Amino acid sequence: MRTMTVIGTGLIGTSVALAVSRRGVRVFLADRDPAAARTAAALGAGLARAPGETVDLAVIAVPPSQVGAVLAEAQERGLARSYTDVASVKAGPEQAVLRGAPEPARYIGGHPLAGRERSGPLAARAELFRDRNWVLTPSRLASDDAFERALELVALCDAVPIVMRSRDHDAAVAVTSHVPHLMASLVAARLREGPAGLSRVAGQGLRDATRIAGGDSRLWGDILEANAPAVAGVLKDLHTDLSRLVPALDALARPGGADRDLGMRALVDLLDRGISGLAEIPGPPDCESYGMRVAVAERPGELARLLAAVADLGVTAEDAAVETAVAGAGFTVRFAVPARAADKLADALGAGGWDVEWDPARPSARNGRLDDVVGPSGSM
């Protein structure tokens, strides 16, 4: 790929342009707000003008409801050989393209699973997509050429391609992205009506739970409208859980109530389901880890000495768990060690006299180096 046009120079579009520009692709930028395109160009994302000839690929970085019309107009003027988009909803744009685009075979849907709570070209980062999944949703008419160019785009952005059907994608992101954004907004909205002194007791947990609520409300309104059926389905399931949780808490709020035990069981069941669901979320690709077990003598201060030793290499006490503690026989402490640090940590602990064992899944440090393991402009 030698040339590309990015239509829509918000966070995602500008990040795509920055990433591929660094790989030698000549990028042309367009936006309905000329100032946004010029800002992206000033960042080094490309040239804020139309190309003089047909480009290899056009990336449509606009809200879901606009993808079909923008792509049809681009195809009518022969802008590119192939087309893709980066909208976070796929079924609606795909149907719009199939119904109204002059050449639907030249289009393949795409959605990079990366973003920030900020918007606009100034929030863009060339490394935004590195090691992140990038979903491609080829329609029944998509050509091999369109698919290959979309794969090349993913590779240029250092992302990982995932192929899905558009409706499966939309059902999945309703759970993993769209409803979480709504929940963050609902919690954040409560802060406006909270008790006096609320800001003094706001901690990191609240910031983590509400961070994404700061996204562009108009863009998110478009996204949620485009995926309304799937989002509504998830919210109905949440409503069912809430209809059980609220009576449980009401029961616990009544001292001496006969149904307090039932309320506590319902509450603990929900919390346990949350813990189980959290375990389904994979860690980031660069956080691949291996299990390490260290034998610790039962002497005062010995466990603290081990924790201090591993902390120097980036492994904290939060990553540790005592697996066995037999009276007089000491402890076995298990750590989840980042793959990139495994060799260094093993050498350091061995030199310090610690007895270290690894989970069988970890490759031998002597058979292969572990450091080789991949451990508002109307735009997006």
Contacts in CASP RR format, 6 or more apart in sequence:
PFRMAT RR
TARGET T0000
AUTHOR 0000-0000-0000
METHOD contacts of the structure
MODEL  1
MRTMTVIGTGLIGTSVALAVSRRGVRVFLADRDPAAARTAAALGAGLARA
PGETVDLAVIAVPPSQVGAVLAEAQERGLARSYTDVASVKAGPEQAVLRG
APEPARYIGGHPLAGRERSGPLAARAELFRDRNWVLTPSRLASDDAFERA
LELVALCDAVPIVMRSRDHDAAVAVTSHVPHLMASLVAARLREGPAGLSR
VAGQGLRDATRIAGGDSRLWGDILEANAPAVAGVLKDLHTDLSRLVPALD
ALARPGGADRDLGMRALVDLLDRGISGLAEIPGPPDCESYGMRVAVAERP
GELARLLAAVADLGVTAEDAAVETAVAGAGFTVRFAVPARAADKLADALG
AGGWDVEWDPARPSARNGRLDDVVGPSGSM
1 20 0 8 1.000
1 25 0 8 1.000
1 56 0 8 1.000
1 57 0 8 1.000
1 149 0 8 1.000
1 152 0 8 1.000
1 153 0 8 1.000
1 156 0 8 1.000
2 25 0 8 1.000
2 26 0 8 1.000
2 56 0 8 1.000
3 25 0 8 1.000
3 26 0 8 1.000
3 27 0 8 1.000
3 28 0 8 1.000
3 51 0 8 1.000
3 55 0 8 1.000
3 56 0 8 1.000
3 57 0 8 1.000
4 17 0 8 1.000
4 20 0 8 1.000
4 25 0 8 1.000
4 26 0 8 1.000
4 27 0 8 1.000
4 28 0 8 1.000
4 55 0 8 1.000
4 56 0 8 1.000
4 57 0 8 1.000
4 58 0 8 1.000
4 59 0 8 1.000
4 80 0 8 1.000
4 153 0 8 1.000
5 27 0 8 1.000
5 28 0 8 1.000
5 29 0 8 1.000
5 30 0 8 1.000
5 50 0 8 1.000
5 51 0 8 1.000
5 55 0 8 1.000
5 57 0 8 1.000
5 58 0 8 1.000
5 59 0 8 1.000
5 74 0 8 1.000
5 79 0 8 1.000
5 80 0 8 1.000
6 13 0 8 1.000
6 14 0 8 1.000
6 16 0 8 1.000
6 17 0 8 1.000
6 27 0 8 1.000
6 28 0 8 1.000
6 29 0 8 1.000
6 30 0 8 1.000
6 40 0 8 1.000
6 45 0 8 1.000
6 58 0 8 1.000
6 59 0 8 1.000
6 61 0 8 1.000
7 30 0 8 1.000
7 31 0 8 1.000
7 58 0 8 1.000
7 59 0 8 1.000
7 60 0 8 1.000
7 61 0 8 1.000
7 62 0 8 1.000
7 70 0 8 1.000
7 74 0 8 1.000
7 379 0 8 1.000
8 29 0 8 1.000
8 30 0 8 1.000
8 31 0 8 1.000
8 32 0 8 1.000
8 36 0 8 1.000
8 37 0 8 1.000
8 60 0 8 1.000
8 61 0 8 1.000
8 62 0 8 1.000
8 377 0 8 1.000
8 378 0 8 1.000
8 379 0 8 1.000
8 380 0 8 1.000
9 17 0 8 1.000
9 29 0 8 1.000
9 30 0 8 1.000
9 31 0 8 1.000
9 36 0 8 1.000
9 37 0 8 1.000
9 39 0 8 1.000
9 40 0 8 1.000
9 45 0 8 1.000
9 61 0 8 1.000
9 120 0 8 1.000
9 121 0 8 1.000
9 377 0 8 1.000
9 379 0 8 1.000
10 31 0 8 1.000
10 36 0 8 1.000
10 40 0 8 1.000
10 61 0 8 1.000
10 119 0 8 1.000
10 120 0 8 1.000
10 121 0 8 1.000
10 123 0 8 1.000
10 124 0 8 1.000
10 377 0 8 1.000
10 378 0 8 1.000
10 379 0 8 1.000
10 380 0 8 1.000
11 115 0 8 1.000
11 116 0 8 1.000
11 118 0 8 1.000
11 119 0 8 1.000
11 120 0 8 1.000
11 121 0 8 1.000
11 123 0 8 1.000
11 124 0 8 1.000
11 128 0 8 1.000
11 380 0 8 1.000
12 61 0 8 1.000
12 86 0 8 1.000
12 112 0 8 1.000
12 114 0 8 1.000
12 115 0 8 1.000
12 124 0 8 1.000
12 128 0 8 1.000
12 380 0 8 1.000
13 40 0 8 1.000
13 59 0 8 1.000
13 61 0 8 1.000
13 86 0 8 1.000
13 124 0 8 1.000
13 379 0 8 1.000
13 380 0 8 1.000
14 40 0 8 1.000
14 43 0 8 1.000
14 45 0 8 1.000
14 120 0 8 1.000
14 121 0 8 1.000
14 124 0 8 1.000
15 114 0 8 1.000
15 124 0 8 1.000
15 125 0 8 1.000
15 126 0 8 1.000
15 128 0 8 1.000
15 129 0 8 1.000
16 59 0 8 1.000
16 61 0 8 1.000
16 86 0 8 1.000
16 112 0 8 1.000
16 129 0 8 1.000
16 153 0 8 1.000
16 157 0 8 1.000
17 27 0 8 1.000
17 29 0 8 1.000
17 40 0 8 1.000
17 45 0 8 1.000
17 46 0 8 1.000
17 124 0 8 1.000
18 43 0 8 1.000
18 44 0 8 1.000
18 45 0 8 1.000
18 124 0 8 1.000
18 125 0 8 1.000
18 126 0 8 1.000
19 126 0 8 1.000
19 127 0 8 1.000
19 128 0 8 1.000
19 129 0 8 1.000
19 156 0 8 1.000
19 157 0 8 1.000
19 158 0 8 1.000
20 27 0 8 1.000
20 153 0 8 1.000
20 156 0 8 1.000
20 157 0 8 1.000
21 27 0 8 1.000
21 44 0 8 1.000
21 45 0 8 1.000
21 46 0 8 1.000
21 126 0 8 1.000
22 126 0 8 1.000
23 156 0 8 1.000
25 156 0 8 1.000
26 46 0 8 1.000
26 47 0 8 1.000
27 45 0 8 1.000
27 46 0 8 1.000
27 47 0 8 1.000
28 46 0 8 1.000
28 47 0 8 1.000
28 49 0 8 1.000
28 50 0 8 1.000
28 51 0 8 1.000
28 55 0 8 1.000
29 37 0 8 1.000
29 40 0 8 1.000
29 41 0 8 1.000
29 45 0 8 1.000
29 46 0 8 1.000
29 47 0 8 1.000
29 48 0 8 1.000
29 49 0 8 1.000
30 37 0 8 1.000
30 48 0 8 1.000
30 50 0 8 1.000
31 37 0 8 1.000
31 40 0 8 1.000
31 377 0 8 1.000
31 378 0 8 1.000
31 379 0 8 1.000
32 377 0 8 1.000
32 378 0 8 1.000
32 379 0 8 1.000
33 377 0 8 1.000
33 378 0 8 1.000
33 379 0 8 1.000
34 48 0 8 1.000
35 377 0 8 1.000
36 120 0 8 1.000
36 121 0 8 1.000
36 377 0 8 1.000
36 379 0 8 1.000
37 48 0 8 1.000
38 48 0 8 1.000
39 121 0 8 1.000
39 122 0 8 1.000
40 46 0 8 1.000
40 48 0 8 1.000
40 121 0 8 1.000
40 124 0 8 1.000
41 47 0 8 1.000
41 48 0 8 1.000
43 121 0 8 1.000
43 122 0 8 1.000
43 124 0 8 1.000
45 121 0 8 1.000
45 124 0 8 1.000
51 79 0 8 1.000
54 78 0 8 1.000
54 79 0 8 1.000
54 80 0 8 1.000
54 81 0 8 1.000
55 79 0 8 1.000
55 80 0 8 1.000
55 81 0 8 1.000
56 80 0 8 1.000
56 81 0 8 1.000
56 82 0 8 1.000
56 149 0 8 1.000
57 80 0 8 1.000
57 81 0 8 1.000
57 82 0 8 1.000
57 83 0 8 1.000
57 84 0 8 1.000
57 149 0 8 1.000
57 150 0 8 1.000
57 152 0 8 1.000
57 153 0 8 1.000
58 71 0 8 1.000
58 74 0 8 1.000
58 79 0 8 1.000
58 80 0 8 1.000
58 82 0 8 1.000
58 83 0 8 1.000
58 84 0 8 1.000
59 83 0 8 1.000
59 84 0 8 1.000
59 85 0 8 1.000
59 86 0 8 1.000
59 153 0 8 1.000
60 67 0 8 1.000
60 68 0 8 1.000
60 70 0 8 1.000
60 71 0 8 1.000
60 74 0 8 1.000
60 83 0 8 1.000
60 84 0 8 1.000
60 85 0 8 1.000
60 86 0 8 1.000
60 87 0 8 1.000
61 85 0 8 1.000
61 86 0 8 1.000
61 379 0 8 1.000
61 380 0 8 1.000
62 70 0 8 1.000
62 85 0 8 1.000
62 87 0 8 1.000
62 378 0 8 1.000
62 379 0 8 1.000
62 380 0 8 1.000
63 87 0 8 1.000
63 219 0 8 1.000
63 222 0 8 1.000
63 223 0 8 1.000
63 226 0 8 1.000
63 378 0 8 1.000
63 380 0 8 1.000
64 87 0 8 1.000
64 88 0 8 1.000
64 89 0 8 1.000
64 92 0 8 1.000
64 93 0 8 1.000
64 222 0 8 1.000
64 223 0 8 1.000
64 226 0 8 1.000
64 227 0 8 1.000
65 222 0 8 1.000
65 225 0 8 1.000
65 226 0 8 1.000
66 222 0 8 1.000
66 378 0 8 1.000
67 85 0 8 1.000
67 87 0 8 1.000
67 93 0 8 1.000
67 96 0 8 1.000
67 97 0 8 1.000
68 93 0 8 1.000
68 96 0 8 1.000
68 97 0 8 1.000
68 100 0 8 1.000
68 101 0 8 1.000
69 96 0 8 1.000
71 83 0 8 1.000
71 85 0 8 1.000
71 97 0 8 1.000
71 101 0 8 1.000
71 107 0 8 1.000
72 97 0 8 1.000
72 100 0 8 1.000
72 101 0 8 1.000
72 102 0 8 1.000
74 80 0 8 1.000
74 83 0 8 1.000
75 83 0 8 1.000
75 101 0 8 1.000
75 102 0 8 1.000
75 103 0 8 1.000
75 106 0 8 1.000
76 102 0 8 1.000
80 106 0 8 1.000
81 106 0 8 1.000
81 145 0 8 1.000
81 149 0 8 1.000
82 106 0 8 1.000
82 107 0 8 1.000
82 108 0 8 1.000
82 143 0 8 1.000
82 145 0 8 1.000
82 146 0 8 1.000
82 149 0 8 1.000
82 150 0 8 1.000
83 106 0 8 1.000
83 107 0 8 1.000
83 108 0 8 1.000
83 146 0 8 1.000
84 107 0 8 1.000
84 108 0 8 1.000
84 109 0 8 1.000
84 110 0 8 1.000
84 136 0 8 1.000
84 146 0 8 1.000
84 149 0 8 1.000
84 150 0 8 1.000
84 153 0 8 1.000
85 93 0 8 1.000
85 107 0 8 1.000
85 109 0 8 1.000
85 110 0 8 1.000
86 110 0 8 1.000
86 111 0 8 1.000
86 112 0 8 1.000
86 380 0 8 1.000
87 93 0 8 1.000
87 109 0 8 1.000
87 110 0 8 1.000
87 111 0 8 1.000
87 223 0 8 1.000
87 226 0 8 1.000
87 380 0 8 1.000
88 111 0 8 1.000
88 173 0 8 1.000
88 177 0 8 1.000
88 178 0 8 1.000
88 223 0 8 1.000
88 227 0 8 1.000
89 170 0 8 1.000
89 173 0 8 1.000
89 223 0 8 1.000
89 226 0 8 1.000
89 227 0 8 1.000
90 109 0 8 1.000
90 110 0 8 1.000
90 111 0 8 1.000
90 135 0 8 1.000
90 137 0 8 1.000
90 166 0 8 1.000
90 167 0 8 1.000
90 169 0 8 1.000
90 170 0 8 1.000
91 166 0 8 1.000
91 167 0 8 1.000
91 169 0 8 1.000
91 170 0 8 1.000
92 166 0 8 1.000
92 226 0 8 1.000
93 109 0 8 1.000
93 226 0 8 1.000
94 109 0 8 1.000
94 137 0 8 1.000
94 139 0 8 1.000
94 166 0 8 1.000
97 104 0 8 1.000
97 107 0 8 1.000
97 139 0 8 1.000
98 104 0 8 1.000
98 139 0 8 1.000
98 141 0 8 1.000
101 107 0 8 1.000
104 139 0 8 1.000
104 141 0 8 1.000
104 142 0 8 1.000
105 141 0 8 1.000
105 142 0 8 1.000
105 143 0 8 1.000
105 146 0 8 1.000
106 143 0 8 1.000
106 145 0 8 1.000
106 146 0 8 1.000
107 139 0 8 1.000
107 142 0 8 1.000
107 146 0 8 1.000
108 136 0 8 1.000
108 137 0 8 1.000
108 138 0 8 1.000
108 139 0 8 1.000
108 142 0 8 1.000
108 146 0 8 1.000
108 147 0 8 1.000
108 150 0 8 1.000
109 136 0 8 1.000
109 137 0 8 1.000
109 138 0 8 1.000
109 139 0 8 1.000
109 150 0 8 1.000
109 166 0 8 1.000
110 134 0 8 1.000
110 135 0 8 1.000
110 136 0 8 1.000
110 137 0 8 1.000
110 150 0 8 1.000
111 134 0 8 1.000
111 135 0 8 1.000
111 137 0 8 1.000
111 169 0 8 1.000
111 173 0 8 1.000
112 128 0 8 1.000
112 129 0 8 1.000
112 132 0 8 1.000
112 133 0 8 1.000
112 134 0 8 1.000
112 135 0 8 1.000
112 157 0 8 1.000
112 159 0 8 1.000
113 132 0 8 1.000
113 133 0 8 1.000
113 134 0 8 1.000
113 135 0 8 1.000
114 128 0 8 1.000
114 129 0 8 1.000
114 132 0 8 1.000
114 159 0 8 1.000
115 128 0 8 1.000
116 123 0 8 1.000
116 125 0 8 1.000
116 128 0 8 1.000
117 211 0 8 1.000
117 212 0 8 1.000
117 213 0 8 1.000
117 214 0 8 1.000
117 215 0 8 1.000
118 215 0 8 1.000
119 215 0 8 1.000
119 216 0 8 1.000
119 219 0 8 1.000
119 376 0 8 1.000
120 376 0 8 1.000
120 377 0 8 1.000
120 379 0 8 1.000
121 377 0 8 1.000
127 158 0 8 1.000
129 157 0 8 1.000
129 158 0 8 1.000
129 159 0 8 1.000
130 157 0 8 1.000
130 158 0 8 1.000
130 159 0 8 1.000
131 158 0 8 1.000
131 159 0 8 1.000
131 160 0 8 1.000
131 284 0 8 1.000
131 285 0 8 1.000
131 286 0 8 1.000
131 374 0 8 1.000
132 159 0 8 1.000
132 160 0 8 1.000
133 159 0 8 1.000
133 160 0 8 1.000
133 161 0 8 1.000
133 162 0 8 1.000
134 154 0 8 1.000
134 157 0 8 1.000
134 159 0 8 1.000
134 160 0 8 1.000
134 161 0 8 1.000
134 162 0 8 1.000
135 162 0 8 1.000
135 163 0 8 1.000
135 164 0 8 1.000
135 169 0 8 1.000
136 147 0 8 1.000
136 150 0 8 1.000
136 151 0 8 1.000
136 154 0 8 1.000
136 161 0 8 1.000
136 162 0 8 1.000
136 163 0 8 1.000
136 164 0 8 1.000
137 163 0 8 1.000
137 164 0 8 1.000
137 165 0 8 1.000
137 166 0 8 1.000
137 169 0 8 1.000
138 146 0 8 1.000
138 147 0 8 1.000
138 163 0 8 1.000
139 166 0 8 1.000
150 161 0 8 1.000
151 161 0 8 1.000
154 160 0 8 1.000
154 161 0 8 1.000
155 161 0 8 1.000
160 285 0 8 1.000
164 172 0 8 1.000
170 227 0 8 1.000
170 230 0 8 1.000
171 230 0 8 1.000
173 227 0 8 1.000
173 230 0 8 1.000
174 227 0 8 1.000
174 230 0 8 1.000
174 231 0 8 1.000
174 233 0 8 1.000
174 234 0 8 1.000
175 234 0 8 1.000
178 223 0 8 1.000
178 224 0 8 1.000
178 227 0 8 1.000
178 230 0 8 1.000
178 231 0 8 1.000
178 234 0 8 1.000
179 231 0 8 1.000
179 234 0 8 1.000
179 235 0 8 1.000
179 238 0 8 1.000
180 212 0 8 1.000
181 212 0 8 1.000
181 213 0 8 1.000
181 215 0 8 1.000
181 220 0 8 1.000
181 224 0 8 1.000
182 224 0 8 1.000
182 231 0 8 1.000
182 235 0 8 1.000
184 209 0 8 1.000
184 210 0 8 1.000
184 211 0 8 1.000
184 212 0 8 1.000
184 213 0 8 1.000
185 213 0 8 1.000
187 206 0 8 1.000
187 209 0 8 1.000
187 210 0 8 1.000
187 213 0 8 1.000
188 210 0 8 1.000
188 213 0 8 1.000
188 214 0 8 1.000
191 198 0 8 1.000
191 202 0 8 1.000
191 210 0 8 1.000
216 376 0 8 1.000
218 376 0 8 1.000
218 378 0 8 1.000
219 376 0 8 1.000
219 378 0 8 1.000
219 380 0 8 1.000
224 231 0 8 1.000
241 270 0 8 1.000
244 266 0 8 1.000
244 270 0 8 1.000
245 266 0 8 1.000
245 267 0 8 1.000
245 270 0 8 1.000
247 263 0 8 1.000
247 266 0 8 1.000
248 262 0 8 1.000
248 263 0 8 1.000
248 264 0 8 1.000
248 266 0 8 1.000
248 267 0 8 1.000
249 263 0 8 1.000
249 267 0 8 1.000
251 257 0 8 1.000
251 259 0 8 1.000
251 260 0 8 1.000
251 262 0 8 1.000
251 263 0 8 1.000
252 260 0 8 1.000
252 263 0 8 1.000
252 264 0 8 1.000
252 267 0 8 1.000
254 260 0 8 1.000
285 374 0 8 1.000
285 375 0 8 1.000
286 340 0 8 1.000
286 374 0 8 1.000
286 375 0 8 1.000
287 338 0 8 1.000
287 375 0 8 1.000
288 338 0 8 1.000
288 339 0 8 1.000
288 373 0 8 1.000
288 374 0 8 1.000
288 375 0 8 1.000
289 336 0 8 1.000
289 337 0 8 1.000
289 338 0 8 1.000
289 339 0 8 1.000
290 336 0 8 1.000
290 337 0 8 1.000
290 339 0 8 1.000
290 342 0 8 1.000
290 358 0 8 1.000
290 359 0 8 1.000
290 361 0 8 1.000
290 362 0 8 1.000
291 334 0 8 1.000
291 335 0 8 1.000
291 336 0 8 1.000
291 337 0 8 1.000
291 358 0 8 1.000
291 359 0 8 1.000
291 361 0 8 1.000
291 362 0 8 1.000
292 334 0 8 1.000
292 335 0 8 1.000
292 336 0 8 1.000
292 337 0 8 1.000
292 342 0 8 1.000
292 345 0 8 1.000
292 346 0 8 1.000
292 356 0 8 1.000
292 357 0 8 1.000
292 358 0 8 1.000
292 359 0 8 1.000
293 323 0 8 1.000
293 332 0 8 1.000
293 333 0 8 1.000
293 334 0 8 1.000
293 335 0 8 1.000
293 356 0 8 1.000
293 357 0 8 1.000
293 358 0 8 1.000
293 359 0 8 1.000
294 306 0 8 1.000
294 332 0 8 1.000
294 333 0 8 1.000
294 335 0 8 1.000
294 349 0 8 1.000
294 354 0 8 1.000
294 355 0 8 1.000
294 356 0 8 1.000
294 357 0 8 1.000
295 330 0 8 1.000
295 331 0 8 1.000
295 332 0 8 1.000
295 354 0 8 1.000
295 355 0 8 1.000
295 357 0 8 1.000
296 302 0 8 1.000
296 303 0 8 1.000
296 306 0 8 1.000
296 330 0 8 1.000
296 331 0 8 1.000
296 332 0 8 1.000
296 333 0 8 1.000
296 354 0 8 1.000
297 330 0 8 1.000
298 327 0 8 1.000
298 328 0 8 1.000
298 329 0 8 1.000
298 330 0 8 1.000
298 331 0 8 1.000
303 331 0 8 1.000
303 333 0 8 1.000
306 333 0 8 1.000
306 354 0 8 1.000
307 317 0 8 1.000
307 320 0 8 1.000
309 348 0 8 1.000
309 349 0 8 1.000
309 352 0 8 1.000
309 354 0 8 1.000
310 316 0 8 1.000
310 320 0 8 1.000
310 335 0 8 1.000
310 345 0 8 1.000
310 349 0 8 1.000
311 317 0 8 1.000
312 348 0 8 1.000
313 341 0 8 1.000
313 344 0 8 1.000
313 345 0 8 1.000
313 348 0 8 1.000
314 338 0 8 1.000
314 341 0 8 1.000
315 335 0 8 1.000
315 337 0 8 1.000
315 338 0 8 1.000
315 341 0 8 1.000
315 345 0 8 1.000
319 335 0 8 1.000
319 336 0 8 1.000
319 337 0 8 1.000
320 333 0 8 1.000
320 334 0 8 1.000
320 335 0 8 1.000
321 333 0 8 1.000
321 334 0 8 1.000
322 331 0 8 1.000
322 332 0 8 1.000
322 333 0 8 1.000
322 334 0 8 1.000
323 332 0 8 1.000
323 333 0 8 1.000
323 334 0 8 1.000
324 331 0 8 1.000
324 332 0 8 1.000
325 331 0 8 1.000
337 345 0 8 1.000
338 375 0 8 1.000
339 370 0 8 1.000
339 373 0 8 1.000
339 375 0 8 1.000
340 370 0 8 1.000
340 371 0 8 1.000
340 373 0 8 1.000
340 375 0 8 1.000
342 358 0 8 1.000
342 362 0 8 1.000
342 365 0 8 1.000
342 370 0 8 1.000
343 365 0 8 1.000
343 369 0 8 1.000
343 370 0 8 1.000
343 371 0 8 1.000
346 356 0 8 1.000
346 358 0 8 1.000
346 365 0 8 1.000
349 356 0 8 1.000
350 356 0 8 1.000
362 370 0 8 1.000
363 370 0 8 1.000
363 373 0 8 1.000
END
